[in-house]
Amino acid sequence: MFDSHAHYDDVLFDPDRETLLNELFRSGVRGIINAGTNKATSLFSLSLSEKYKNMFFTAGVHPEHAPDCAGFEDWLLPLLSEEKCIAVGEIGLDYHYDTPKEPQKNVFIKQLETAKGLGKPVVIHCRDAHQDCLDILRGFSGVRGVMHSFAGSPEMAEILLGMGFYISFSGVVTFKNAKKSKAVAEATPLSRLLCETDSPYLTPHPFRGRRNNSAFLEYTLKQIADIKNVSFEKLKQITFDNAKELFSLPADL
């Protein structure tokens, strides 16, 4: 299994992070991408990638940190040049809380410009801001990436797929009331599908309420395999191959 988006820098992993990651890699997790959200988490993600062969990372400014990230290019650009930094992310828009919208848009656009200039893919966070996010992305033709834990409609997914984006599914797709996520999974071609945990969040059924980790990716994969009418083993390989293609991961991973 390949976990395309996790946050092992989170304090919830402080008690047992090393033990857990060693066990996950021993038990068959083929790779993990740890997503940065600001300077501190991006640097922590770099340190994890240096410690574990099969750990990669992204660096970027999450929309919730946009108002407080003046001069972020000074630390972001060096991190993006690191060998195991495979994308700019997670970046985007989040209108769920009270974070001012204009700083979010400005920082999002600057990071998309950086990604385009470097030829790196992007990892997009979009919550309750789908039209604005789509409008901004339309201005960056040629930028590839993934919609992380996508929560939009099948119609929006179709537009994004037409723009060359991948769609990533988290444990939300296993929830009983997740009709929209299941519909998006049904509409997403296997060649554009990724799976993630967003650990320690979005733990799949039947473990909702517990701290998530990459071992629980199995339940998300099995749910989507059922929706797509393919075997669990085939979907594991497909999502792994898709991650390798999008993020230019090593051939010998």
Backbone as JSON, one array per atom type, in Angstrom:
{
  "sequence": "MFDSHAHYDDVLFDPDRETLLNELFRSGVRGIINAGTNKATSLFSLSLSEKYKNMFFTAGVHPEHAPDCAGFEDWLLPLLSEEKCIAVGEIGLDYHYDTPKEPQKNVFIKQLETAKGLGKPVVIHCRDAHQDCLDILRGFSGVRGVMHSFAGSPEMAEILLGMGFYISFSGVVTFKNAKKSKAVAEATPLSRLLCETDSPYLTPHPFRGRRNNSAFLEYTLKQIADIKNVSFEKLKQITFDNAKELFSLPADL",
  "N": [[0.84, -1.19, 0.0], [0.41, 2.28, -0.7], [0.64, 5.28, 0.88], [-0.51, 8.28, 0.11], [-0.71, 10.7, 1.39], [-0.05, 12.03, 4.46], [0.36, 12.96, 7.95], [2.67, 12.64, 9.84], [4.16, 14.23, 11.42], [2.52, 15.27, 13.31], [1.53, 16.05, 16.69], [0.13, 14.01, 17.91], [1.44, 11.71, 17.28], [3.72, 11.77, 18.76], [4.25, 10.08, 21.07], [4.92, 7.53, 20.04], [6.07, 7.54, 17.49], [8.43, 6.68, 16.01], [8.52, 3.89, 16.54], [6.03, 3.12, 15.46], [6.25, 3.88, 12.69], [8.42, 2.29, 11.87], [7.26, -0.24, 12.19], [5.14, -0.07, 10.37], [6.46, 0.09, 7.88], [7.78, -2.34, 7.93], [5.62, -4.04, 7.79], [4.54, -3.92, 5.27], [3.74, -1.48, 4.1], [4.42, 0.43, 1.37], [5.26, 2.96, 0.84], [5.2, 6.38, 1.99], [3.92, 9.64, 1.84], [4.69, 12.5, 3.48], [3.0, 15.36, 4.37], [3.78, 18.74, 4.29], [2.73, 21.74, 6.0], [3.42, 24.22, 6.85], [6.36, 26.17, 7.75], [7.59, 24.81, 9.96], [6.4, 22.2, 9.97], [7.04, 21.36, 7.43], [9.83, 21.26, 7.53], [10.09, 19.3, 9.49], [8.98, 17.19, 8.1], [10.9, 16.87, 6.11], [12.99, 15.89, 7.73], [11.94, 13.42, 8.49], [11.88, 12.14, 6.02], [14.57, 11.87, 5.57], [15.26, 10.01, 7.41], [13.83, 7.69, 6.86], [13.8, 5.43, 4.25], [11.61, 4.96, 2.51], [9.98, 7.14, 2.83], [8.65, 10.14, 1.74], [8.27, 13.68, 1.01], [6.25, 16.72, 1.1], [6.41, 20.28, 0.69], [5.11, 23.33, 1.84], [2.67, 26.03, 2.21], [-0.13, 25.78, 4.03], [-3.56, 26.81, 3.64], [-4.64, 27.8, 6.1], [-2.48, 28.88, 7.38], [-1.79, 31.01, 5.86], [-2.18, 33.85, 6.42], [-0.07, 34.44, 8.12], [2.5, 34.13, 7.08], [4.58, 35.67, 6.02], [7.25, 36.27, 3.79], [7.65, 33.61, 3.13], [8.79, 32.35, 0.95], [11.52, 32.32, 1.36], [12.2, 30.17, 3.01], [10.82, 28.12, 1.77], [11.68, 27.66, -0.93], [14.37, 26.54, -0.76], [13.7, 24.08, 0.49], [12.1, 22.87, -1.44], [13.98, 22.14, -3.26], [15.14, 19.92, -2.26], [16.0, 16.46, -2.58], [14.07, 14.5, -1.92], [11.75, 15.89, -1.75], [8.76, 15.96, -3.16], [6.65, 17.46, -4.14], [4.8, 20.58, -4.22], [3.11, 21.54, -1.46], [0.93, 21.05, 1.49], [-1.29, 23.01, -0.35], [-3.69, 25.64, -1.03], [-7.16, 26.46, -0.61], [-9.29, 27.28, 2.12], [-12.32, 27.75, 3.35], [-13.78, 27.1, 5.52], [-13.37, 27.86, 8.13], [-12.58, 30.95, 9.86], [-10.46, 32.13, 8.54], [-9.0, 34.77, 6.78], [-9.9, 35.42, 3.36], [-8.49, 36.65, 1.19], [-5.62, 36.71, 1.78], [-5.24, 33.92, 1.69], [-5.79, 33.33, -1.02], [-3.79, 34.84, -2.3], [-1.38, 33.67, -1.36], [-1.74, 31.06, -2.22], [-1.75, 31.43, -5.04], [0.87, 32.41, -5.42], [2.35, 30.14, -4.7], [1.51, 28.3, -6.6], [2.61, 29.52, -8.84], [5.3, 29.18, -8.23], [5.45, 26.36, -8.27], [4.86, 25.9, -10.98], [7.04, 27.15, -12.19], [9.13, 25.53, -11.3], [8.42, 23.1, -12.26], [7.15, 21.24, -10.66], [4.75, 18.97, -9.22], [1.57, 19.67, -7.55], [-0.07, 19.58, -4.36], [-3.29, 19.78, -3.46], [-5.35, 21.39, -1.15], [-8.69, 21.8, -0.54], [-11.43, 23.21, 0.81], [-14.74, 23.87, 1.23], [-14.54, 25.83, -0.71], [-14.7, 25.55, -3.43], [-15.34, 26.69, -6.01], [-13.77, 29.05, -6.17], [-11.24, 27.91, -5.89], [-11.1, 26.32, -8.18], [-11.3, 28.29, -10.15], [-8.87, 29.66, -9.78], [-7.0, 27.63, -10.31], [-7.47, 27.2, -12.99], [-6.06, 29.21, -14.16], [-3.51, 28.27, -14.36], [-2.48, 26.56, -16.43], [-1.14, 23.45, -17.33], [0.08, 22.89, -14.91], [0.39, 20.15, -12.85], [-1.15, 17.83, -10.54], [-2.66, 16.76, -7.42], [-5.87, 16.47, -6.0], [-6.27, 16.59, -2.77], [-7.8, 14.4, -0.47], [-10.42, 14.67, -1.66], [-13.39, 16.6, -1.68], [-15.34, 17.56, -3.27], [-17.88, 17.79, -5.86], [-19.05, 15.22, -8.21], [-19.2, 16.46, -10.7], [-17.4, 18.61, -10.52], [-15.09, 17.14, -10.13], [-14.86, 15.93, -12.62], [-14.21, 18.12, -14.22], [-11.7, 18.81, -13.12], [-10.26, 16.48, -13.62], [-10.18, 16.66, -16.38], [-8.4, 18.71, -16.56], [-6.09, 17.52, -15.97], [-5.6, 16.67, -13.39], [-5.17, 14.5, -10.53], [-7.28, 12.53, -8.37], [-7.63, 12.15, -4.95], [-8.5, 9.85, -2.39], [-9.66, 9.56, 0.91], [-10.24, 8.12, 4.21], [-12.85, 8.98, 4.42], [-14.44, 8.07, 2.35], [-15.34, 5.64, 3.18], [-17.35, 6.08, 4.97], [-20.74, 5.77, 6.02], [-22.56, 7.73, 5.21], [-21.36, 8.94, 3.07], [-22.12, 9.62, 0.35], [-21.54, 11.35, -1.79], [-18.71, 11.22, -2.02], [-18.4, 8.55, -2.7], [-19.69, 8.56, -5.18], [-17.97, 10.19, -6.63], [-15.68, 8.59, -6.59], [-16.58, 6.47, -8.13], [-16.78, 7.74, -10.58], [-14.19, 8.48, -11.19], [-11.44, 7.73, -13.21], [-9.45, 4.75, -13.04], [-6.81, 5.25, -13.62], [-6.3, 7.75, -12.62], [-6.43, 7.86, -9.9], [-5.78, 8.12, -6.46], [-4.91, 7.04, -3.11], [-5.17, 7.81, 0.36], [-4.35, 8.43, 3.86], [-4.44, 10.76, 5.41], [-3.48, 10.81, 7.93], [-3.08, 11.97, 11.28], [-5.82, 11.98, 10.96], [-9.28, 11.59, 9.76], [-10.0, 8.85, 10.0], [-10.84, 5.66, 8.76], [-14.02, 3.91, 8.58], [-14.18, 0.73, 10.16], [-13.11, 2.2, 12.32], [-13.47, 4.8, 13.15], [-12.88, 7.68, 15.11], [-10.62, 6.79, 16.34], [-7.04, 7.29, 16.4], [-5.67, 7.79, 13.26], [-3.66, 5.8, 11.02], [-1.21, 4.61, 8.61], [-1.68, 1.89, 8.23], [-4.41, 1.59, 8.26], [-5.16, 2.31, 5.75], [-5.86, 0.21, 4.22], [-8.63, -0.22, 4.48], [-9.84, 1.9, 3.18], [-8.89, 1.46, 0.59], [-10.09, -1.03, 0.07], [-12.79, -0.34, 0.07], [-12.93, 1.37, -2.17], [-12.05, -0.39, -4.13], [-14.2, -2.13, -4.19], [-16.2, -0.37, -5.13], [-15.17, 0.19, -7.66], [-15.12, -2.27, -8.78], [-12.86, -3.97, -8.87], [-10.06, -6.01, -7.86], [-8.72, -5.97, -4.52], [-5.93, -6.3, -4.43], [-5.21, -5.54, -7.02], [-5.98, -2.86, -7.05], [-4.32, -1.8, -5.08], [-1.84, -1.95, -6.43], [-2.34, -0.31, -8.64], [-2.81, 2.25, -7.49], [-0.38, 2.67, -6.29], [1.33, 2.7, -8.55], [0.25, 4.94, -9.82], [0.92, 7.0, -8.02], [3.71, 6.88, -8.2], [4.03, 7.71, -10.84], [2.87, 10.33, -10.94], [4.35, 11.75, -8.98], [6.95, 11.31, -9.69], [8.5, 9.26, -8.46], [11.18, 7.13, -7.2], [12.26, 4.5, -9.39], [12.92, 2.07, -8.24], [11.48, 1.84, -5.91]],
  "CA": [[0.0, 0.0, 0.0], [1.14, 3.54, -0.73], [-0.13, 6.34, 1.52], [-0.09, 9.46, -0.63], [-0.83, 11.94, 2.16], [-0.13, 11.79, 5.9], [0.96, 14.0, 8.8], [3.35, 12.0, 10.97], [4.73, 15.28, 12.26], [1.51, 15.69, 14.29], [1.86, 15.73, 18.08], [-0.51, 12.76, 18.3], [2.39, 10.62, 17.06], [4.91, 11.95, 19.58], [4.58, 8.99, 21.99], [5.36, 6.26, 19.44], [6.26, 7.77, 16.06], [9.48, 5.82, 15.43], [8.06, 2.5, 16.62], [4.93, 2.94, 14.51], [6.73, 3.93, 11.31], [9.21, 1.08, 11.61], [6.34, -1.36, 12.06], [4.38, 0.09, 9.12], [7.31, -0.27, 6.74], [8.03, -3.79, 8.01], [4.4, -4.81, 7.55], [4.11, -3.89, 3.88], [3.48, -0.16, 3.55], [5.51, 0.6, 0.41], [5.73, 4.33, 0.86], [4.36, 7.39, 2.62], [4.26, 11.04, 1.6], [4.31, 13.35, 4.61], [2.66, 16.66, 3.8], [4.05, 19.94, 5.06], [1.68, 22.74, 6.0], [4.08, 25.49, 7.17], [7.81, 25.96, 7.82], [7.96, 23.8, 10.95], [6.0, 20.85, 9.57], [7.8, 21.0, 6.22], [11.17, 20.85, 7.98], [9.93, 18.0, 10.17], [8.76, 16.2, 7.04], [12.23, 16.61, 5.55], [13.76, 15.03, 8.65], [11.39, 12.05, 8.39], [12.31, 11.56, 4.73], [15.99, 11.53, 5.69], [15.39, 8.87, 8.32], [13.17, 6.5, 6.32], [14.01, 5.32, 2.8], [10.35, 4.98, 1.78], [9.22, 8.32, 3.22], [8.87, 11.33, 0.92], [7.55, 14.79, 1.65], [5.92, 17.95, 0.38], [6.65, 21.5, 1.46], [4.22, 24.39, 1.39], [1.9, 26.79, 3.19], [-1.55, 25.46, 4.09], [-4.31, 28.07, 3.69], [-4.87, 28.33, 7.44], [-1.28, 29.61, 7.79], [-1.49, 32.04, 4.87], [-2.04, 35.23, 6.91], [1.09, 34.6, 9.02], [3.65, 33.47, 6.44], [5.38, 36.65, 5.27], [8.6, 35.82, 3.45], [7.71, 32.14, 3.13], [9.64, 31.85, -0.13], [12.9, 32.19, 1.84], [12.42, 28.81, 3.49], [10.17, 27.13, 0.91], [12.45, 27.32, -2.12], [15.41, 25.54, -0.46], [13.1, 22.77, 0.77], [11.62, 22.29, -2.7], [15.13, 21.63, -4.01], [15.58, 18.66, -1.65], [15.77, 15.32, -3.47], [12.87, 13.74, -1.58], [10.58, 16.76, -1.77], [8.18, 15.55, -4.44], [5.56, 18.33, -4.57], [4.47, 21.77, -3.45], [1.84, 21.26, -0.79], [-0.34, 21.17, 0.83], [-1.65, 24.4, -0.61], [-5.06, 25.74, -1.52], [-8.12, 27.38, 0.02], [-10.16, 26.68, 3.13], [-13.26, 28.76, 3.81], [-14.61, 26.5, 6.57], [-13.19, 28.64, 9.35], [-12.61, 32.4, 9.67], [-9.22, 32.63, 7.95], [-9.3, 35.72, 5.69], [-9.81, 34.78, 2.05], [-7.53, 37.24, 0.27], [-4.28, 36.14, 1.99], [-5.23, 32.55, 1.19], [-5.69, 33.35, -2.49], [-2.49, 35.37, -2.7], [-0.33, 32.67, -1.07], [-2.02, 29.95, -3.13], [-1.28, 31.8, -6.38], [2.34, 32.47, -5.41], [2.89, 28.78, -4.65], [1.27, 27.72, -7.92], [3.63, 30.1, -9.72], [6.55, 28.49, -7.9], [5.35, 24.99, -8.78], [4.96, 25.93, -12.44], [8.41, 27.49, -12.54], [10.02, 24.41, -10.99], [7.92, 21.88, -12.88], [6.76, 20.29, -9.62], [3.3, 18.84, -9.0], [1.02, 20.33, -6.37], [-1.04, 18.86, -3.54], [-4.28, 20.82, -3.23], [-6.35, 21.32, -0.08], [-9.82, 22.65, -0.9], [-12.57, 22.97, 1.7], [-15.8, 24.89, 1.15], [-14.02, 26.91, -1.55], [-14.43, 24.84, -4.67], [-15.36, 27.53, -7.2], [-12.57, 29.91, -6.17], [-10.08, 27.06, -6.12], [-11.13, 25.94, -9.58], [-11.01, 29.49, -10.95], [-7.44, 29.94, -9.69], [-6.26, 26.57, -10.99], [-7.64, 27.38, -14.44], [-5.04, 30.15, -14.6], [-2.19, 27.63, -14.33], [-2.47, 25.44, -17.38], [0.1, 22.68, -17.34], [0.45, 22.45, -13.57], [-0.24, 18.87, -12.51], [-1.2, 17.6, -9.11], [-3.7, 15.92, -6.86], [-6.82, 17.05, -5.06], [-6.13, 15.78, -1.57], [-9.06, 14.09, 0.23], [-11.35, 15.49, -2.43], [-14.73, 16.67, -1.09], [-16.22, 18.23, -4.21], [-18.9, 17.03, -6.57], [-18.58, 14.49, -9.4], [-19.07, 17.4, -11.81], [-16.13, 19.31, -10.36], [-14.03, 16.15, -10.36], [-14.73, 15.76, -14.08], [-13.46, 19.29, -14.72], [-10.31, 18.7, -12.67], [-9.66, 15.38, -14.37], [-9.91, 17.2, -17.7], [-7.24, 19.6, -16.43], [-4.91, 16.68, -15.73], [-5.41, 16.39, -11.97], [-5.54, 13.23, -9.9], [-8.21, 12.66, -7.26], [-7.22, 11.28, -3.85], [-9.58, 9.49, -1.49], [-9.28, 9.24, 2.29], [-11.2, 7.26, 4.9], [-14.21, 9.51, 4.3], [-15.21, 7.29, 1.38], [-15.89, 4.46, 3.86], [-18.44, 6.47, 5.87], [-22.05, 5.37, 5.5], [-23.27, 8.86, 4.59], [-20.45, 9.58, 2.11], [-22.64, 9.31, -0.99], [-20.83, 12.15, -2.8], [-17.37, 10.66, -2.2], [-18.55, 7.28, -3.44], [-20.02, 8.89, -6.56], [-16.74, 10.69, -7.25], [-14.82, 7.42, -6.79], [-17.13, 5.72, -9.27], [-16.55, 8.49, -11.81], [-12.77, 8.73, -11.4], [-10.74, 6.62, -13.85], [-8.42, 4.1, -12.22], [-5.51, 5.83, -13.94], [-6.16, 9.06, -11.97], [-6.92, 7.66, -8.54], [-4.82, 7.9, -5.38], [-5.51, 6.82, -1.8], [-4.4, 8.42, 1.44], [-4.97, 8.37, 5.18], [-4.45, 12.05, 6.09], [-3.19, 10.51, 9.34], [-3.88, 11.1, 12.16], [-7.23, 12.35, 10.81], [-10.13, 10.92, 8.78], [-9.87, 7.4, 10.17], [-11.95, 4.99, 8.07], [-14.89, 2.93, 9.24], [-14.93, 0.82, 11.42], [-12.24, 2.69, 13.39], [-13.68, 6.23, 13.35], [-12.66, 8.09, 16.49], [-9.27, 6.42, 16.72], [-5.96, 7.93, 15.64], [-5.45, 7.11, 11.99], [-2.29, 5.56, 10.56], [-1.18, 4.07, 7.25], [-2.21, 0.52, 8.18], [-5.85, 1.66, 8.01], [-5.39, 2.57, 4.34], [-6.48, -1.02, 3.69], [-10.09, -0.13, 4.48], [-10.17, 2.82, 2.11], [-8.62, 0.75, -0.66], [-11.1, -2.08, -0.14], [-14.04, 0.33, -0.28], [-12.86, 1.83, -3.55], [-11.98, -1.58, -4.98], [-15.58, -2.6, -4.34], [-16.89, 0.59, -6.0], [-14.62, 0.09, -9.02], [-15.24, -3.66, -9.21], [-11.55, -4.56, -9.11], [-9.57, -6.66, -6.66], [-7.92, -5.18, -3.59], [-4.53, -6.38, -4.84], [-5.03, -4.75, -8.24], [-6.08, -1.45, -6.72], [-3.07, -1.44, -4.4], [-0.8, -1.75, -7.43], [-2.7, 0.84, -9.47], [-2.6, 3.5, -6.76], [1.07, 2.79, -6.12], [1.87, 3.12, -9.84], [-0.18, 6.32, -10.08], [1.74, 7.87, -7.18], [5.05, 6.9, -8.79], [3.99, 8.48, -12.07], [2.6, 11.74, -10.68], [5.38, 12.38, -8.16], [8.28, 10.94, -10.19], [9.18, 8.53, -7.4], [12.23, 6.25, -7.73], [11.79, 3.29, -10.03], [13.18, 0.9, -7.41], [10.73, 1.95, -4.66]],
  "C": [[0.88, 1.24, 0.0], [0.22, 4.63, -0.2], [0.33, 7.67, 0.94], [-0.21, 10.76, 0.14], [-1.02, 11.61, 3.64], [0.56, 12.93, 6.63], [1.59, 13.36, 10.04], [4.16, 12.97, 11.82], [3.78, 15.67, 13.39], [1.88, 15.22, 15.7], [1.2, 14.43, 18.56], [0.4, 11.55, 18.1], [3.63, 10.73, 17.94], [5.24, 10.76, 20.48], [5.22, 7.77, 21.32], [5.69, 6.37, 17.96], [7.26, 6.79, 15.44], [9.06, 4.36, 15.43], [6.99, 2.22, 15.58], [5.43, 2.92, 13.08], [7.57, 2.72, 10.96], [8.31, -0.13, 11.39], [5.56, -1.27, 10.75], [5.22, -0.33, 7.92], [7.67, -1.75, 6.75], [6.82, -4.59, 7.56], [3.82, -4.62, 6.15], [3.67, -2.55, 3.33], [4.68, 0.21, 2.66], [6.05, 2.02, 0.38], [4.72, 5.25, 1.5], [4.86, 8.77, 2.18], [3.76, 11.85, 2.79], [4.16, 14.77, 4.12], [2.99, 17.8, 4.75], [2.92, 20.93, 4.95], [2.21, 24.14, 6.35], [5.58, 25.2, 7.28], [8.17, 24.81, 8.76], [7.61, 22.39, 10.49], [6.72, 20.41, 8.29], [9.21, 20.56, 6.58], [11.12, 19.51, 8.69], [9.75, 16.89, 9.13], [10.06, 15.86, 6.33], [13.01, 15.65, 6.43], [13.24, 13.59, 8.62], [11.86, 11.38, 7.1], [13.78, 11.17, 4.77], [16.2, 10.28, 6.54], [14.85, 7.57, 7.72], [13.26, 6.5, 4.8], [12.71, 5.52, 2.03], [9.42, 6.12, 2.19], [9.64, 9.49, 2.34], [8.07, 12.47, 1.54], [7.21, 15.89, 0.67], [6.23, 19.13, 1.3], [5.73, 22.6, 0.92], [3.52, 25.06, 2.56], [0.42, 26.43, 3.03], [-2.34, 26.76, 4.2], [-4.54, 28.63, 5.08], [-3.67, 29.12, 7.95], [-0.97, 30.8, 6.88], [-1.34, 33.44, 5.45], [-0.77, 35.49, 7.71], [2.38, 34.07, 8.4], [4.48, 34.44, 5.6], [6.79, 36.13, 5.03], [8.75, 34.32, 3.34], [8.6, 31.59, 2.03], [11.07, 31.59, 0.34], [13.19, 30.8, 2.37], [11.85, 27.75, 2.55], [11.06, 26.71, -0.26], [13.59, 26.35, -1.83], [14.85, 24.16, -0.19], [12.64, 22.09, -0.52], [12.76, 21.73, -3.55], [15.66, 20.32, -3.43], [15.15, 17.47, -2.51], [14.44, 14.62, -3.19], [11.63, 14.62, -1.4], [9.91, 16.61, -3.13], [7.05, 16.46, -4.93], [5.5, 19.58, -3.71], [3.12, 21.53, -2.78], [2.01, 21.11, 0.71], [-0.76, 22.62, 0.77], [-3.1, 24.45, -1.07], [-5.87, 26.79, -0.79], [-8.98, 26.62, 1.01], [-11.04, 27.78, 3.72], [-14.14, 28.25, 4.96], [-14.55, 27.32, 7.86], [-13.14, 30.13, 8.99], [-11.32, 32.96, 9.1], [-9.55, 33.56, 6.78], [-9.02, 35.12, 4.32], [-8.69, 35.35, 1.18], [-6.1, 36.77, 0.52], [-4.18, 34.69, 1.5], [-5.02, 32.52, -0.32], [-4.31, 33.8, -2.93], [-1.38, 34.34, -2.5], [-0.5, 31.45, -1.97], [-1.46, 30.25, -4.52], [0.24, 31.84, -6.44], [2.95, 31.07, -5.43], [2.63, 28.02, -5.96], [2.28, 28.25, -8.94], [4.97, 29.42, -9.49], [6.56, 27.07, -8.47], [5.51, 24.96, -10.3], [6.39, 26.21, -12.87], [9.38, 26.34, -12.34], [9.6, 23.11, -11.68], [7.53, 20.81, -11.88], [5.24, 20.16, -9.56], [2.88, 19.52, -7.71], [0.04, 19.39, -5.66], [-2.03, 19.91, -3.03], [-5.22, 20.46, -2.09], [-7.46, 22.29, -0.46], [-11.02, 22.28, -0.03], [-13.53, 24.15, 1.64], [-15.37, 26.08, 0.29], [-13.83, 26.43, -2.99], [-14.42, 25.74, -5.9], [-14.13, 28.42, -7.27], [-11.31, 29.1, -6.46], [-9.98, 26.69, -7.6], [-10.77, 27.13, -10.47], [-9.52, 29.81, -10.94], [-6.63, 28.89, -10.46], [-6.36, 26.69, -12.51], [-6.62, 28.36, -15.01], [-3.65, 29.56, -14.68], [-2.18, 26.37, -15.18], [-1.11, 24.76, -17.38], [0.59, 22.25, -15.98], [-0.34, 21.18, -13.24], [-0.28, 18.71, -11.0], [-2.36, 16.73, -8.71], [-4.58, 16.75, -5.94], [-6.87, 16.13, -3.85], [-7.47, 15.63, -0.85], [-10.21, 14.88, -0.38], [-12.77, 15.41, -1.86], [-15.72, 17.37, -2.02], [-17.19, 17.28, -4.88], [-18.3, 16.21, -7.71], [-18.37, 15.42, -10.59], [-17.76, 18.18, -11.73], [-14.96, 18.36, -10.6], [-13.8, 15.95, -11.85], [-13.94, 16.91, -14.69], [-11.98, 19.17, -14.37], [-9.58, 17.58, -13.4], [-9.3, 15.84, -15.79], [-8.72, 18.14, -17.72], [-5.97, 18.83, -16.12], [-4.66, 16.33, -14.28], [-5.79, 14.95, -11.61], [-6.51, 13.54, -8.75], [-7.81, 11.66, -6.18], [-8.35, 11.1, -2.86], [-9.01, 9.07, -0.13], [-10.33, 8.31, 2.89], [-12.63, 7.73, 4.83], [-15.06, 8.65, 3.38], [-15.82, 6.03, 2.0], [-17.08, 4.8, 4.76], [-19.78, 6.16, 5.22], [-22.76, 6.49, 4.75], [-22.45, 9.56, 3.51], [-20.88, 9.29, 0.67], [-21.88, 10.07, -2.08], [-19.44, 11.59, -3.07], [-17.41, 9.36, -2.98], [-18.87, 7.54, -4.91], [-18.79, 9.41, -7.31], [-15.79, 9.52, -7.53], [-15.29, 6.6, -7.99], [-16.8, 6.4, -10.59], [-15.07, 8.69, -12.14], [-12.1, 7.53, -12.07], [-9.67, 6.03, -12.94], [-7.05, 4.74, -12.43], [-5.26, 7.17, -13.27], [-6.52, 9.0, -10.49], [-5.76, 7.4, -7.58], [-5.58, 7.66, -4.08], [-4.57, 7.34, -0.72], [-5.09, 8.16, 2.77], [-5.26, 9.75, 5.74], [-4.23, 11.84, 7.59], [-2.64, 11.74, 10.04], [-5.38, 11.32, 12.05], [-7.95, 11.4, 9.88], [-10.01, 9.4, 8.82], [-11.08, 6.69, 9.55], [-12.81, 4.16, 9.02], [-14.2, 1.56, 9.14], [-14.13, 1.38, 12.61], [-12.39, 4.19, 13.64], [-13.57, 6.58, 14.84], [-11.3, 7.73, 17.02], [-8.25, 7.23, 15.91], [-5.7, 7.13, 14.38], [-3.96, 6.84, 11.78], [-2.34, 4.78, 9.25], [-1.66, 2.62, 7.14], [-3.7, 0.52, 7.84], [-6.17, 2.02, 6.57], [-6.07, 1.37, 3.67], [-7.99, -0.87, 3.53], [-10.58, 0.85, 3.41], [-9.99, 2.16, 0.75], [-9.69, -0.3, -0.95], [-12.45, -1.48, -0.52], [-14.03, 0.77, -1.74], [-12.76, 0.66, -4.52], [-13.38, -2.15, -5.23], [-16.37, -1.68, -5.28], [-16.46, 0.41, -7.45], [-14.68, -1.33, -9.59], [-13.9, -4.23, -9.68], [-11.09, -5.2, -7.8], [-8.78, -5.67, -5.81], [-6.47, -5.15, -4.03], [-4.27, -5.52, -6.08], [-5.07, -3.26, -7.92], [-4.85, -0.97, -5.95], [-1.98, -1.11, -5.41], [-1.08, -0.52, -8.27], [-2.4, 2.14, -8.74], [-1.12, 3.73, -6.49], [1.71, 3.3, -7.42], [1.49, 4.56, -10.16], [0.65, 7.32, -9.28], [3.15, 7.99, -7.75], [5.08, 7.78, -10.03], [3.84, 9.97, -11.78], [3.78, 12.41, -9.99], [6.8, 12.02, -8.57], [9.11, 10.25, -9.11], [10.2, 7.56, -8.0], [11.67, 4.95, -8.3], [11.94, 2.06, -9.16], [12.44, 0.95, -6.06], [9.95, 0.66, -4.39]]
}
